[in-house]
Amino acid sequence: MTGAGTWPAVLLAVAGSAAFAVAAVTQQGAAARLPAGRAFDPAVLARLARRPAWLAGLAAVIAGFGLQAAALGLGRLVVIEPVLASGLLFALVLAARRERRPLSRAEWAAALAVVGGLAVFLAVGQPTGGQRTASAAALGLAGAAAAGLTGLCAVLAGRFPGPRRALLFGVGGGVAAGVTDALTKSVTVVAAGHLLAPFADARLYLLIAVGLLTFTIQQNGYRAAALAAFLPAFAVVEPVSGSLAGLIIYHERLNAGPAQVVVELAACAAAAWGIVHLAGRATAPRAGRQAGRQAGQAGGDLDGPAQPSPAPSAPAAAVNAVREPQPTAASAGPPEPS
């Protein structure tokens, strides 16, 4: 890819990240209101499809995917993947606006450390070379590895409370998302040659399978805890796994002199610090409130505003159940319908 083609790809990736941020905030608000149950719900997409707000977010997902696919068709994975992490900034600002609060200086610093660390990694690495497509066999192995790791994260998530559960979903979902990006790059290039060609290509069906897995894990992460508990890990692991796919499967290269390696390690450390700091600040103020909610109302809203009415609803339902077989008993209020 020539230098002239880099900036259009980067701009498309930034636009795609903004669309995905809108989708993340919208869909997390809907997913957080699902009834609490097992840690991983494989039918979460079917449950969410009944909610208009979530469907509106799905439109933003489709727009973001189109922009991201165009960026990946033009650029190298190791260039585009770190740019996609800019969606973290957009999403955190939108989430803070939804909650009617400004981002604190510490949150801004942590978010900039995540995005800036990845940007420095990209600039210092100076990626070169690479091929435009990868074989179905290599991408299939990457998809199988992502599915295995994602499954492990889903199993482990059942042993932890909401914020840590969301973090595990973020790691597993980020790995699957990186492989999804690697598949998207090949499918996009094949479709550019002939629009119907991907339908005869196994890579399209691999993309559908891994993409659905990624999306399902993502929505379970939204359901588990606040957006900042899930999204920072997802936003960093996706470009890391996608860039690894670019280096290993697409044979892209990074310059790696001794001084560059030191700077790249420092950039990765800054991004890791930002993830931990953001997740800790976002989930700590909510932990006590969510624990009280889960004790008082199984299946309540984990992320919405506190609602005092559901707490006495269980005793009231029990009293009504006892009274229901006695329709002739005197009552201070109007008679209940049979």
Helices and strands as residue ranges (DSSP letters): H 3-31, H 44-48, H 52-74, H 77-84, H 87-98, H 105-125, E 128-129, H 136-157, H 162-193, G 197-200, H 202-224, H 227-248, E 252-253, H 258-296, H 313-323
